[in-house]
Amino acid sequence: MNGHTEQQPSNKIALERSTSLYLLSNTPKGRGVFASHSIPKGTIIDTCPVLILDPQENATHVEKTALYHYTYNWPLRSPPHPAPPSKQPQPANGVRKPSSRTQAVVLGLGSMFNHSTHDQNVVWTRDLENELVIYRALRDVAPDEELCISYGDHLTFVDAEKAEGAKEEEQESEEDMLGRIGLG
């Protein structure tokens, strides 16, 4: 020892990721994250830092790109020293509606988890202070099972699970019809 004491930085944040994961690129939903081994309920699957987008940059640029479909809603914090009203940008009509949220890009595997309407096995929580999203197993996950979260009710795409269910319902209706006319 040379007499120097090594200090840990106070802003050090531990990032956890399960080693029982793999990525497949050819699923019905596109790319997806899968379990290579059993993952017990409550296990941290991934801890992902986020890049919080400026609301104006998001509206002007990001919303017009494919990246926007991979962003998460993020509560907007008040800046520590807001600009005086005379220095804040004003829209052309003079009416300024403050937004209470913006978008965040989730780094790590967070943006790779697909949506499931009925069978989510991953839950996520925001750590606002550390600007992280933490993903945990919602239930026990079997080997080779896809890890899915809920994107909520306002989807910007056709839900693969609902489309699959609609095809099954349509097929059942045709069979019922054939039975009614004596051909089934």
Phi, psi and chi 1 to 4 in degrees:
 res  aa     phi    psi   chi1   chi2   chi3   chi4
   1 MET       -  140.5  -72.5 -100.9  167.3      -
   2 ASN  -102.7   13.1   59.4    8.1      -      -
   3 GLY    91.2   -9.8      -      -      -      -
   4 HIS   -87.7  133.9  -65.8  -78.6      -      -
   5 THR   -96.6  124.4  -54.9      -      -      -
   6 GLU   -82.0  125.1 -168.4  173.4  -46.0      -
   7 GLN  -105.2  141.5  -66.9 -175.9   -2.4      -
   8 GLN   -81.8  136.4  -64.2  -66.0  -36.7      -
   9 PRO   -63.5  143.8   11.4  -15.8      -      -
  10 SER   -73.7  -15.6   61.6      -      -      -
  11 ASN  -101.4   18.2   60.2  -13.5      -      -
  12 LYS   -74.9  125.8 -174.9  176.9 -178.3  178.3
  13 ILE  -119.5  123.8  -60.4  168.8      -      -
  14 ALA   -75.7  133.2      -      -      -      -
  15 LEU  -110.1  129.2  -59.8  177.8      -      -
  16 GLU  -114.9  143.4  -66.6 -178.1   50.1      -
  17 ARG  -145.6  133.6  176.7  178.6  -76.6  170.4
  18 SER   -65.2  142.4  171.7      -      -      -
  19 THR   -89.2   -0.7   57.7      -      -      -
  20 SER   -96.7   46.5  -58.9      -      -      -
  21 LEU  -130.8  150.7  -52.6  173.3      -      -
  22 TYR  -147.6  160.3   64.0   92.4      -      -
  23 LEU  -109.9  131.3 -170.9   69.1      -      -
  24 LEU  -112.4  140.2  -84.2 -177.3      -      -
  25 SER  -104.3   -3.4   59.6      -      -      -
  26 ASN  -124.6   50.7   58.3  -11.7      -      -
  27 THR   -96.9  167.1   77.1      -      -      -
  28 PRO   -59.3  -20.6  -25.5   33.9      -      -
  29 LYS   -99.5    5.6  -61.7  177.1 -175.9 -180.0
  30 GLY    96.3 -144.2      -      -      -      -
  31 ARG   -71.9  148.2  -69.4 -173.0  -72.3 -175.6
  32 GLY  -152.1  156.0      -      -      -      -
  33 VAL   -98.8  132.8  179.9      -      -      -
  34 PHE  -127.1  156.5  -71.2   76.2      -      -
  35 ALA   -86.2  128.2      -      -      -      -
  36 SER   -87.4  -21.3   57.4      -      -      -
  37 HIS  -138.3  170.5  -56.0  -58.2      -      -
  38 SER   -60.0  140.3  -64.5      -      -      -
  39 ILE  -123.7  115.8  -58.8  174.3      -      -
  40 PRO   -69.4  149.7  -14.2   25.2      -      -
  41 LYS   -51.1  136.8  176.9 -178.8  178.3  177.2
  42 GLY    89.8  -11.0      -      -      -      -
  43 THR   -66.2  136.9  -61.2      -      -      -
  44 ILE   -71.7  123.6  -68.9  179.2      -      -
  45 ILE   -90.9  -42.1  -66.5  170.4      -      -
  46 ASP  -160.2  144.6 -156.2    5.7      -      -
  47 THR  -116.1  115.6  -57.1      -      -      -
  48 CYS  -117.4  125.8  -59.4      -      -      -
  49 PRO   -67.0  155.7   -9.4   19.1      -      -
  50 VAL  -122.3  152.6  -60.0      -      -      -
  51 LEU  -107.2  109.4  174.2   63.3      -      -
  52 ILE   -81.8  126.0  -60.2  171.4      -      -
  53 LEU   -87.8  141.8  -58.6  172.7      -      -
  54 ASP   -65.5  130.9  173.5   79.7      -      -
  55 PRO   -55.5  -39.9  -23.8   31.9      -      -
  56 GLN   -68.9  -43.8 -174.7   61.1   40.8      -
  57 GLU   -63.1  -37.5  -71.5  176.5   -7.4      -
  58 ASN   -61.6  -49.1 -176.7   56.6      -      -
  59 ALA   -66.3  -39.9      -      -      -      -
  60 THR   -77.1  -36.4  -55.7      -      -      -
  61 HIS  -119.3  -60.7  -56.7  -69.2      -      -
  62 VAL   -63.2  -40.4  178.0      -      -      -
  63 GLU   -59.1  -18.5  -75.7 -177.7    8.2      -
  64 LYS   -95.2    9.9  -63.0  172.7  174.7   78.0
  65 THR  -125.0  168.0   69.2      -      -      -
  66 ALA   -65.0  -27.1      -      -      -      -
  67 LEU   -57.6  -32.9  178.4   62.0      -      -
  68 TYR   -56.9  -33.9 -177.7   70.2      -      -
  69 HIS   -72.8   -5.6  -61.0  -72.5      -      -
  70 TYR  -110.2    6.8  -68.5   88.2      -      -
  71 THR   -92.1  159.6   61.7      -      -      -
  72 TYR  -113.4  146.9  -76.4   43.7      -      -
  73 ASN   -62.5  140.1  -68.3  -28.6      -      -
  74 TRP  -139.2  129.6 -161.7  -94.5      -      -
  75 PRO   -60.0  136.3  -18.0   28.6      -      -
  76 LEU   -88.8  123.9 -170.6   59.1      -      -
  77 ARG   -86.4  148.6  -70.0 -173.3 -175.6 -175.1
  78 SER   -72.1  138.5  -60.9      -      -      -
  79 PRO   -63.6  150.0   14.0  -18.7      -      -
  80 PRO   -59.6  -33.7   12.0  -17.7      -      -
  81 HIS  -133.6   84.0  -55.6  -72.9      -      -
  82 PRO   -62.2  147.8   17.4  -23.1      -      -
  83 ALA   -66.5  147.8      -      -      -      -
  84 PRO   -60.8  151.8   -0.6    0.3      -      -
  85 PRO   -51.0  -35.6  -24.7   30.7      -      -
  86 SER   -68.0  -21.5   61.9      -      -      -
  87 LYS   -97.6   -9.5  -56.9 -100.8 -177.5 -175.5
  88 GLN   -80.2  140.0  -67.8  179.9    1.0      -
  89 PRO   -63.5  140.4   16.4  -22.0      -      -
  90 GLN  -118.7  139.3  -63.0  -69.0  -42.2      -
  91 PRO   -68.7  163.7   14.9  -20.0      -      -
  92 ALA   -57.0  -37.2      -      -      -      -
  93 ASN   -81.3   -0.7   64.0    6.0      -      -
  94 GLY    80.5   -6.8      -      -      -      -
  95 VAL   -95.3  122.1  177.6      -      -      -
  96 ARG  -110.4  118.5 -175.1  171.5 -176.8  -89.8
  97 LYS  -106.6  108.3 -177.9 -179.3  175.9 -172.9
  98 PRO   -69.2  139.8   21.4  -26.5      -      -
  99 SER   -94.3  145.0  175.7      -      -      -
 100 SER   -99.0    1.5   59.7      -      -      -
 101 ARG  -148.7  163.9   68.0  178.8  170.6   91.4
 102 THR  -137.7 -160.5 -173.1      -      -      -
 103 GLN  -119.3  155.8  -62.0  -60.2  115.7      -
 104 ALA  -134.1  140.7      -      -      -      -
 105 VAL   -91.2  123.1  176.4      -      -      -
 106 VAL   -88.9  121.5  179.6      -      -      -
 107 LEU   -89.3  164.2  -52.9  172.0      -      -
 108 GLY    84.8 -154.1      -      -      -      -
 109 LEU   -81.1   -9.2  -68.9  176.3      -      -
 110 GLY   -52.3  -37.0      -      -      -      -
 111 SER   -81.5   -1.2  -66.4      -      -      -
 112 MET  -100.6  -10.4  -65.5  -71.8  100.3      -
 113 PHE   -72.7  128.2  -66.5  119.1      -      -
 114 ASN   -81.6  166.9  -77.6  -40.3      -      -
 115 HIS   -87.7  144.3  168.2   74.8      -      -
 116 SER  -135.0  130.2  177.1      -      -      -
 117 THR   -73.3  -41.7  -58.6      -      -      -
 118 HIS  -114.9  -16.7  -55.0  -68.2      -      -
 119 ASP  -130.5   48.2 -159.5   23.8      -      -
 120 GLN   -65.5  141.0  -56.0   96.2   24.0      -
 121 ASN  -127.2    5.0   50.7   15.1      -      -
 122 VAL  -130.7  136.0  175.6      -      -      -
 123 VAL  -118.1  147.7   63.9      -      -      -
 124 TRP  -126.7  149.6   57.7  -85.9      -      -
 125 THR  -133.2  147.9   55.4      -      -      -
 126 ARG   -89.6  138.4  -67.0 -178.2 -169.5   97.3
 127 ASP  -109.5   92.3  177.0  -18.5      -      -
 128 LEU   -63.7  -40.6  -61.6  175.9      -      -
 129 GLU   -61.9  -42.5 -177.3  178.1  -28.1      -
 130 ASN   -97.7    1.5  -67.1  -53.0      -      -
 131 GLU    54.5   57.9  -61.5  179.4   -8.7      -
 132 LEU  -132.4  157.3  -58.8  169.5      -      -
 133 VAL  -120.4  131.0  174.6      -      -      -
 134 ILE  -113.0  126.1  -58.9  158.3      -      -
 135 TYR  -106.9  131.5  -62.2   88.0      -      -
 136 ARG  -129.6  153.7  -65.2 -178.9 -167.9  -78.1
 137 ALA   -69.7  123.0      -      -      -      -
 138 LEU   -75.8  -26.5 -175.9   59.1      -      -
 139 ARG  -151.5  175.5   57.3  172.0  173.2   74.6
 140 ASP   -61.9  136.0  -69.9  -17.6      -      -
 141 VAL  -114.1  131.3  179.4      -      -      -
 142 ALA   -83.3  155.9      -      -      -      -
 143 PRO   -57.0  140.6  -22.8   31.9      -      -
 144 ASP    68.6   12.5  -61.1  -42.9      -      -
 145 GLU   -87.6  138.4 -176.2  176.9   -7.6      -
 146 GLU   -72.2  140.4 -176.4  173.7   13.4      -
 147 LEU   -90.4  119.6  -59.6  173.4      -      -
 148 CYS  -129.5  146.4  -67.1      -      -      -
 149 ILE  -117.7  173.7   62.0  174.2      -      -
 150 SER   -98.2  132.1  172.0      -      -      -
 151 TYR   -89.6   -2.1  -67.5  179.4      -      -
 152 GLY    96.4 -167.9      -      -      -      -
 153 ASP   -90.8  -17.9  -64.6  -28.8      -      -
 154 HIS  -101.2   75.8  -56.7  -70.7      -      -
 155 LEU   -82.3  146.9  -57.6  178.0      -      -
 156 THR  -104.1   19.8   59.4      -      -      -
 157 PHE  -149.6  167.7   55.7   86.8      -      -
 158 VAL   -77.8  124.6  175.2      -      -      -
 159 ASP   -70.4  116.1 -173.7  -17.7      -      -
 160 ALA   -58.3  -36.9      -      -      -      -
 161 GLU   -69.7  -41.1  -69.6  174.8   -3.9      -
 162 LYS   -69.5  -38.8  -75.9 -171.7  178.0 -179.4
 163 ALA   -63.0  -40.2      -      -      -      -
 164 GLU   -64.5  -42.7 -168.0  175.9  -78.3      -
 165 GLY   -65.7  -37.2      -      -      -      -
 166 ALA   -65.2  -38.8      -      -      -      -
 167 LYS   -64.1  -40.3  -73.5  179.2 -173.5  174.7
 168 GLU   -64.9  -42.0  -71.9  172.8    9.4      -
 169 GLU   -63.6  -42.5  -74.8  177.1   22.5      -
 170 GLU   -60.8  -43.4 -174.2  177.6  -59.4      -
 171 GLN   -64.1  -42.5 -174.1  177.1   15.7      -
 172 GLU   -62.4  -39.8  -69.7  172.0   10.4      -
 173 SER   -63.2  -40.7  -62.0      -      -      -
 174 GLU   -63.0  -42.0  -70.8  173.3   -5.4      -
 175 GLU   -63.4  -42.2  -70.0  170.8    6.3      -
 176 ASP   -62.3  -41.1  -71.9  -15.7      -      -
 177 MET   -62.5  -44.9 -178.5 -176.0   70.3      -
 178 LEU   -61.5  -37.6  -69.6  174.3      -      -
 179 GLY   -64.9  -39.0      -      -      -      -
 180 ARG   -66.3  -32.9  -80.9 -164.9  -51.9  -88.3
 181 ILE   -95.6   10.1   59.9  173.3      -      -
 182 GLY    81.4   16.1      -      -      -      -
 183 LEU  -103.2   -4.8  -63.4  173.9      -      -
 184 GLY  -102.0      -      -      -      -      -
